[in-house]
Amino acid sequence: MTRLASLVRGLFAAAALGATAWAQADVNVGVIVSLTGPGASLGIPADNTFKLWPTELGGQKINLFVLNDGTDSTTAAKNATKLITEDKVDIIVGPSLTPTSLAVIEVAARSGVPVISLAGGGAIVEPQDGPRRWAFKMAPTETISINAVLDHMLKNNAK
């Protein structure tokens, strides 16, 4: 199992177990990824991971709704609206890229739906105010990634 799958599985298990205290209801998870377009190289592997997710956690049924944003911010925002208004999702996972994630966060925050982005841009969560209070992300920010590369280069005398 990938690290992403393990982490997300743990998050949903905690959410499902916490949900049992107030209600026994299905957990609706909306997923928005780039299955086509320039971001498909990120979205397709993520989609393959979602197919491995369990259908039940902690006694809670998990309903998964997967939509393709086509690597387009407008489509991503429309997908978020559909997931929130029609599918009544409790959380959105994705999108695959920073621009599409920013569009989804704006929509989701208006309804109080948390978003766990798969993208790496720091702008998704920084600053942690306004709509970004509802945003979380799996990938490290640019600063963390760049510092790791530079540290490795220094340790290995790379130029």
Contact map, one row per residue, 1 for C-alpha under 8 A:
111011000000000000000000000000000000000000000000000000000000000000000000000000000000000000000000000000000000000000000000000000000000000000000000000000000000000
111111000000000000000000000000000000000000000000100000000000000000000000000000000000000000000000000000000000000000000000000000000000000000000000000000000000000
111111100000000000000000000000000000000000000000000000000000000000000000000000000000000000000000000000000000000000000000000000000000000000000000000000000000000
011111110000000000000000000000000000000000000000000000000000000000000000000000000000000000000000000000000000000000000000000000000000000001000000000000000000000
111111111000000000000000000000000000000000000000110010000000000000000000000000000000000000000000000000000000000000000000000000000000000000000000000000000000000
111111111100000000000000000000000000000000000000000000000000000000000000000000000000000000000000000000000000000000000000000000000000000000000000000000000000000
001111111110000000000000000000000000000000000000000000000000000000000000000000000000000000000000000000000000000000000000000000000000000000000000000000000000000
000111111111000000000000000000000000000000000000000000000000000000000000000000000000000000000000000000000000000000000000000000000000000000000000000000000000000
000011111111100000000000000000000000000000000000000010000000000000000000000000000000000000000000000000000000000000000000000000000000000000000000000000000000000
000001111111110000000000000000000000000000000000000000000000000000000000000000000000000000000000000000000000000000000000000000000000000000000000000000000000000
000000111111111000000000000000000000000000000000000000000000000000000000000000000000000000000000000000000000000000000000000000000000000000000000000000000000000
000000011111111100000000000000000000000000000000000000001000000000000000000000000000000000000000000000000000000000000000000000000000000000000000000000000000000
000000001111111110000000000000000000000000000000000000001100000000000000000000000000000000000000000000000000000000000000000000000000000000000000000000000000000
000000000111111111000000000000000000000000000000000000000000000000000000000000000000000000000000000000000000000000000000000000000000000000000000000000000000000
000000000011111111100000000000000000000000000000000000000000000000000000000000000000000000000000000000000000000000000000000000000000000000000000000000000000000
000000000001111111110000001000000000000000000000000000001111000000000000000000000000000000000000000000000000000000000000000000000000000000000000000000000000000
000000000000111111111000000000000000000000000000000000001111000000000000000000000000000000000000000000000000000000000000000000000000000000000000000000000000000
000000000000011111111100000000000000000000000000000000000000000000000000000000000000000000000000000000000000000000000000000000000000000000000000000000000000000
000000000000001111111111100000000000000000000000000000000000000000000000000000000000000000000000000000000000000000000000000000000000000000000000000000000000000
000000000000000111111111000000000000000000000000000000000001000000000000000000000000000000000000000000000000000000000000000000000000000000000000000000000000000
000000000000000011111110000000000000000000000000000000000000000000000000000000000000000000000000000000000000000000000000000000000000000000000000000000000000000
000000000000000001111111000000000000000000000000000000000000000000000000000000000000000000000000000000000000000000000000000000000000000000000000000000000000000
000000000000000000111111100000000000000000000000000000000000000000000000000000000000000000000000000000000000000000000000000000000000000000000000000000000000000
000000000000000000110111110000000000000000000000000000000001000000000000000000000000000000000000000000000000000000000000000000000000000000000000000000000000000
000000000000000000100011111000000000000000000000000000000001100000000000000000000000000000000000000000000000000000000000000000000000000000000000000000000000000
000000000000000000000001111100000000000000000000000000000001111000000000000000000000000000000000000000000000000000000000000000000000000000000000000000000000000
000000000000000100000000111110000000000000000000000000000001111000000000000000000000000011000000000000000000000000000000000000000000000000000000000000000000000
000000000000000000000000011111000000000000000000000000000000011110000000000000000000001111100000000000000000000000000000000000000000000000000000000000000000000
000000000000000000000000001111100000000000000000000000000000011110000000000000000000000011111000000000000000000000000000000000000000000000000000000000000000000
000000000000000000000000000111110000000000000000000000000000000111100000000000000010000011111000000000000000000000000000000000000000000000000000000000000000000
000000000000000000000000000011111000000000000000000000000000000111100000000000000000000000011110000000000000000000000000000000000000000000000000000000000000000
000000000000000000000000000001111100000000000000000000000000000001111000000100110000000000011111000000000000000000000000000000000000000000000000000000000000000
000000000000000000000000000000111110000000110110000000000000000001111110000000000000000000000111000000000000000000000000000000000000000000000000000000000000000
000000000000000000000000000000011111101101110000000000000000000000011110000000000000000000000011000000000000000000000000000000000000000000000000000000000000000
000000000000000000000000000000001111101110110010000000000000000000011110000000000000000000000000000000000000000000000000000000000000000000000000000000000000000
000000000000000000000000000000000111111100100000000000000000000000011110000000000000000000000000000000000000000000000000000000000000000000000000000000000000000
000000000000000000000000000000000111111100000000000000000000000000000110000000000000000000000000000000000000000000000000000000000000000000000000000000000000000
000000000000000000000000000000000001111110000000000000000000000000000010000000000000000000000000000000000000000000000000000000000000000000000000000000000000000
000000000000000000000000000000000111111111100000000000000000000000000110000000000000000000000001100000000000000000000000000000000000000000000000000000000000000
000000000000000000000000000000000111111111110000000000000000000000000110000000000000000000000000000000000000000000000000000000000000000000000000000000000000000
000000000000000000000000000000000010011111111000000000000000000000000000000000000000000000000000000000000000000000000000000000000000000000000000000000000000000
000000000000000000000000000000000100001111111100000000000000000000000000000000000000000000000001000000000000000000000000000000000000000000000000000000000000000
000000000000000000000000000000001111001111111110000000000000000000000000000000000000000000000011000000000000000000000000000000000000000000000000000000000000000
000000000000000000000000000000001110000111111111000000000000000000000000000000000000000000000000000000000000000000000000000000000000000000000000000000000000000
000000000000000000000000000000000000000011111111100000000000000000000000000000000000000000000000000000000000000000000000000000000000000000000000000000000000000
000000000000000000000000000000001000000001111111110000000000000000000000000000000000000000000000000000000000000000000000000000000000000000000000000000000000000
000000000000000000000000000000001010000000111111111000000000000001000000000000000000000000000000000000000000000000000000000000000000000000000000000000000000000
000000000000000000000000000000000000000000011111111100000000000000000000000000000000000000000000000000000000000000000000000000000000000000000000000000000000000
010010000000000000000000000000000000000000001111111110000000000000000000000000000000000000000000000000000000000000000000000000000000000000000000000000000000000
000010000000000000000000000000000000000000000111111110000000000000000000000000000000000000000000000000000000000000000000000000000000000000000000000000000000000
000000000000000000000000000000000000000000000011111110000000000000000000000000000000000000000000000000000000000000000000000000000000000000000000000000000000000
000000000000000000000000000000000000000000000001111111000000000000000000000000000000000000000000000000000000000000000000000000000000000000000000000000000000000
000010001000000000000000000000000000000000000000111111100000000000000000000000000000000000000000000000000000000000000000000000000000000000000000000000000000000
000000000000000000000000000000000000000000000000000111111000010000000000000000000000000000000000000000000000000000000000000000000000000000000000000000000000000
000000000000000000000000000000000000000000000000000011111000111000000000000000000000000000000000000000000000000000000000000000000000000000000000000000000000000
000000000000000000000000000000000000000000000000000001111111110000000000000000000000000000000000000000000000000000000000000000000000000000000000000000000000000
000000000001100110000000000000000000000000000000000001111111110000000000000000000000000000000000000000000000000000000000000000000000000000000000000000000000000
000000000000100110000000000000000000000000000000000000011111000000000000000000000000000000000000000000000000000000000000000000000000000000000000000000000000000
000000000000000110000000000000000000000000000000000000011111100000000000000000000000000000000000000000000000000000000000000000000000000000000000000000000000000
000000000000000110010001111000000000000000000000000000011111110000000000000000000000000000000000000000000000000000000000000000000000000000000000000000000000000
000000000000000000000000111000000000000000000000000000111011111000000000000000000000000000000000000000000000000000000000000000000000000000000000000000000000000
000000000000000000000000011110000000000000000000000001111001111100000000000000000000000000000000000000000000000000000000000000000000000000000000000000000000000
000000000000000000000000011110000000000000000000000000100000111110000000000000000000000000000000000000000000000000000000000000000000000000000000000000000000000
000000000000000000000000000111100000000000000000000000000000011111000000000000000000000000000000000000000000000000000000000000000000000000000000000000000000000
000000000000000000000000000111100000000000000000000000000000001111100000000000000010001000000000000000000000000000000000000000000000000000000000000000000000000
000000000000000000000000000001111000000000000010000000000000000111110000000000000000000000000000000000000000000000000000000000000000000000000000000000000000000
000000000000000000000000000001111000000000000000000000000000000011111000000000100000000000000000000000000000000000000000000000000000000000000000000000000000000
000000000000000000000000000000011111000000000000000000000000000001111100000100000000000000000000000000000000000000000000000000000000000000000000000000000000000
000000000000000000000000000000011111000000000000000000000000000000111111101100100000000000000010000100000000000000000000000000000000000000000000000000000000000
000000000000000000000000000000001111101100000000000000000000000000011111001100000000000000000000000000000000000000000000000000000000000000000000000000000000000
000000000000000000000000000000001111111100000000000000000000000000001111101100000000000000000000100100000000000000000000000000000000000000000000000000000000000
000000000000000000000000000000000000000000000000000000000000000000001111111100000000000000000000000100000000000000000000000000000000000000000000000000000000000
000000000000000000000000000000000000000000000000000000000000000000001011111110000000000000000000001110110000000000000000000000000000000000000000000000000000000
000000000000000000000000000000000000000000000000000000000000000000000001111111000000000000000000000100100000000000000000000000000000000000000000000000000000000
000000000000000000000000000000000000000000000000000000000000000000001111111111100000000000000000000000000000000000000000000000000000000000000000000000000000000
000000000000000000000000000000010000000000000000000000000000000000011111111111110000000000000010000110110000000000000000000000000000000000000000000000000000000
000000000000000000000000000000000000000000000000000000000000000000000000111111111000000000000000000100110010000000000000000000000000000000000000000000000000000
000000000000000000000000000000000000000000000000000000000000000000000000011111111100000000000000000000000000000000000000000000000000000000000000000000000000000
000000000000000000000000000000010000000000000000000000000000000000101000001111111110000000000000000000000000000000000000000000000000000000000000000000000000000
000000000000000000000000000000010000000000000000000000000000000000000000000111111111000000010000000000010011000000000000000000000000000000000000000000000000000
000000000000000000000000000000000000000000000000000000000000000000000000000011111111110000000000000000000011000000000000000000000000000000000000000000000000000
000000000000000000000000000000000000000000000000000000000000000000000000000001111111111000000000000000000000000000000000000000000000000000000000000000000000000
000000000000000000000000000001000000000000000000000000000000000010000000000000111111111110000000000000000000000000000000000000000000000000000000000000000000000
000000000000000000000000000000000000000000000000000000000000000000000000000000011111111111000000000000000001001010000000000000000000000000000000000000000000000
000000000000000000000000000000000000000000000000000000000000000000000000000000001111111100000000000000000000000000000000000000000000000000000000000000000000000
000000000000000000000000000000000000000000000000000000000000000000000000000000001111111100000000000000000000000000000000000000000000000000000000000000000000000
000000000000000000000000000100000000000000000000000000000000000010000000000000000111111110000000000000000000000000000000000000000000000000000000000000000000000
000000000000000000000000000100000000000000000000000000000000000000000000000000000011111111000000000000000000000000000000000000000000000000000000000000000000000
000000000000000000000000001111000000000000000000000000000000000000000000000000000011001111110000000000000000000010000000000000000000000000000000000000000000000
000000000000000000000000001111000000000000000000000000000000000000000000000000000001000111110000000000000000000011000000000000000000000000000000000000000000000
000000000000000000000000000111000000000000000000000000000000000000000000000000000000000011111000000000000000000011110000000000000000000000000000000000000000000
000000000000000000000000000011110000000000000000000000000000000000000000000000010000000011111100000000000000000011110000000000000000000000000000000000000000000
000000000000000000000000000011110000000000000000000000000000000000000000000000000000000000111110000000000000000000111100000000000000000000000000000000000000000
000000000000000000000000000000111000000000000000000000000000000000000000000000000000000000011111000010000000000000111110000000000000000000000000000000000000000
000000000000000000000000000000111100000000100000000000000000000000001000000100000000000000001111110110010000000000001110000000000000000000000000000000000000000
000000000000000000000000000000011100001001100000000000000000000000000000000000000000000000000111110110000000000000001110000000000000000000000000000000000000000
000000000000000000000000000000000000001000000000000000000000000000000010000000000000000000000011111110000000000000000111000000000000000000000000000000000000000
000000000000000000000000000000000000000000000000000000000000000000000000000000000000000000000011111111000000000000000011101100000000000000000000000000000000000
000000000000000000000000000000000000000000000000000000000000000000000000100000000000000000000000111111100000000000000000000000000000000000000000000000000000000
000000000000000000000000000000000000000000000000000000000000000000001011110110000000000000000011111111110000000000000000000000000000000000000000000000000000000
000000000000000000000000000000000000000000000000000000000000000000000000100100000000000000000111111111111000000000001010000100000000000000000000000000000000000
000000000000000000000000000000000000000000000000000000000000000000000000000000000000000000000000011111111100000000000000001100000000000000000000000000000000000
000000000000000000000000000000000000000000000000000000000000000000000000110110000000000000000000001111111110000000000000000000000000000000000000000000000000000
000000000000000000000000000000000000000000000000000000000000000000000000100110010000000000000010000111111111000000100000000000000000000000000000000000000000000
000000000000000000000000000000000000000000000000000000000000000000000000000000000000000000000000000011111111100000100000000100000011011000000000000000000000000
000000000000000000000000000000000000000000000000000000000000000000000000000000000000000000000000000001111111110000000000000000000010000000000000000000000000000
000000000000000000000000000000000000000000000000000000000000000000000000000010011000000000000000000000111111111000000000000000000000000000000000000000000000000
000000000000000000000000000000000000000000000000000000000000000000000000000000011001000000000000000000011111111111100000000000000010010000000000000000000000000
000000000000000000000000000000000000000000000000000000000000000000000000000000000000000000000000000000001111111111000000000000000011110000000000000000000000000
000000000000000000000000000000000000000000000000000000000000000000000000000000000000000000000000000000000111111110000000000000000010000000000000000000000000000
000000000000000000000000000000000000000000000000000000000000000000000000000000000001000000000000000000000011111110000000000000000000000000000000000000000000000
000000000000000000000000000000000000000000000000000000000000000000000000000000000000000000000000000000000001111111000000000000000000010000000000000000000000000
000000000000000000000000000000000000000000000000000000000000000000000000000000000001000011110000000000000001111111100000000000000000010000000000000000000000000
000000000000000000000000000000000000000000000000000000000000000000000000000000000000000001110000000000000001100111110000000000000000011100000000000000000000000
000000000000000000000000000000000000000000000000000000000000000000000000000000000000000000111100000000011001000011111000000000000000011110000000000000000000000
000000000000000000000000000000000000000000000000000000000000000000000000000000000000000000111100000000000000000001111100000000000000001111000000000000000000000
000000000000000000000000000000000000000000000000000000000000000000000000000000000000000000001111000010000000000000111110000100000000001111000000000000000000000
000000000000000000000000000000000000000000000000000000000000000000000000000000000000000000001111100000000000000000011111000000000000000011100000000000000000000
000000000000000000000000000000000000000000000000000000000000000000000000000000000000000000000111110010000000000000001111100000000000000011100000000000000000000
000000000000000000000000000000000000000000000000000000000000000000000000000000000000000000000000110000000000000000000111110100000000000011111100000000000000000
000000000000000000000000000000000000000000000000000000000000000000000000000000000000000000000000010000000000000000000011111100000000000000001100000000000000000
000000000000000000000000000000000000000000000000000000000000000000000000000000000000000000000000000000000000000000000001111111000000000000011100000000000000000
000000000000000000000000000000000000000000000000000000000000000000000000000000000000000000000000010001000000000000000000111111100000000000000000000000000000000
000000000000000000000000000000000000000000000000000000000000000000000000000000000000000000000000010011001000000000001001111111000001001110000000000000000000000
000000000000000000000000000000000000000000000000000000000000000000000000000000000000000000000000000000000000000000000000011111110001101110000000000000000000000
000000000000000000000000000000000000000000000000000000000000000000000000000000000000000000000000000000000000000000000000011111111001000000000000000000000000000
000000000000000000000000000000000000000000000000000000000000000000000000000000000000000000000000000000000000000000000000001011111001000000000000000000000000000
000000000000000000000000000000000000000000000000000000000000000000000000000000000000000000000000000000000000000000000000000011111101100000000000000000000000000
000000000000000000000000000000000000000000000000000000000000000000000000000000000000000000000000000000000000000000000000000001111111100000000000000000000000000
000000000000000000000000000000000000000000000000000000000000000000000000000000000000000000000000000000000000000000000000000000011111100000000000000000000000000
000000000000000000000000000000000000000000000000000000000000000000000000000000000000000000000000000000001101110000000000000000001111111000000000000000000000000
000000000000000000000000000000000000000000000000000000000000000000000000000000000000000000000000000000001000100000000000000111111111111100000000000000000000000
000000000000000000000000000000000000000000000000000000000000000000000000000000000000000000000000000000000000100000000000000010011111111000000000000000000000000
000000000000000000000000000000000000000000000000000000000000000000000000000000000000000000000000000000001001100111100000000000000011111100000000000000000000000
000000000000000000000000000000000000000000000000000000000000000000000000000000000000000000000000000000001000000001111000000110000011111110000000000000000000000
000000000000000000000000000000000000000000000000000000000000000000000000000000000000000000000000000000000000000001111000000110000001011111000000000000000000000
000000000000000000000000000000000000000000000000000000000000000000000000000000000000000000000000000000000000000000111111000110000000001111110000000000000000000
000100000000000000000000000000000000000000000000000000000000000000000000000000000000000000000000000000000000000000011111000000000000000111110000000000000000000
000000000000000000000000000000000000000000000000000000000000000000000000000000000000000000000000000000000000000000000111000000000000000011111000000000000000000
000000000000000000000000000000000000000000000000000000000000000000000000000000000000000000000000000000000000000000000001010000000000000011111111100000000000000
000000000000000000000000000000000000000000000000000000000000000000000000000000000000000000000000000000000000000000000001110000000000000000111111100000000000000
000000000000000000000000000000000000000000000000000000000000000000000000000000000000000000000000000000000000000000000001110000000000000000011111110000000000000
000000000000000000000000000000000000000000000000000000000000000000000000000000000000000000000000000000000000000000000000000000000000000000011111111000000000000
000000000000000000000000000000000000000000000000000000000000000000000000000000000000000000000000000000000000000000000000000000000000000000011111111100000000000
000000000000000000000000000000000000000000000000000000000000000000000000000000000000000000000000000000000000000000000000000000000000000000011111111110000000000
000000000000000000000000000000000000000000000000000000000000000000000000000000000000000000000000000000000000000000000000000000000000000000000111111111000000000
000000000000000000000000000000000000000000000000000000000000000000000000000000000000000000000000000000000000000000000000000000000000000000000011111111100000000
000000000000000000000000000000000000000000000000000000000000000000000000000000000000000000000000000000000000000000000000000000000000000000000001111111110000000
000000000000000000000000000000000000000000000000000000000000000000000000000000000000000000000000000000000000000000000000000000000000000000000000111111111000000
000000000000000000000000000000000000000000000000000000000000000000000000000000000000000000000000000000000000000000000000000000000000000000000000011111111100000
000000000000000000000000000000000000000000000000000000000000000000000000000000000000000000000000000000000000000000000000000000000000000000000000001111111110000
000000000000000000000000000000000000000000000000000000000000000000000000000000000000000000000000000000000000000000000000000000000000000000000000000111111111000
000000000000000000000000000000000000000000000000000000000000000000000000000000000000000000000000000000000000000000000000000000000000000000000000000011111111111
000000000000000000000000000000000000000000000000000000000000000000000000000000000000000000000000000000000000000000000000000000000000000000000000000001111111110
000000000000000000000000000000000000000000000000000000000000000000000000000000000000000000000000000000000000000000000000000000000000000000000000000000111111110
000000000000000000000000000000000000000000000000000000000000000000000000000000000000000000000000000000000000000000000000000000000000000000000000000000011111110
000000000000000000000000000000000000000000000000000000000000000000000000000000000000000000000000000000000000000000000000000000000000000000000000000000001111111
000000000000000000000000000000000000000000000000000000000000000000000000000000000000000000000000000000000000000000000000000000000000000000000000000000001111111
000000000000000000000000000000000000000000000000000000000000000000000000000000000000000000000000000000000000000000000000000000000000000000000000000000001000111
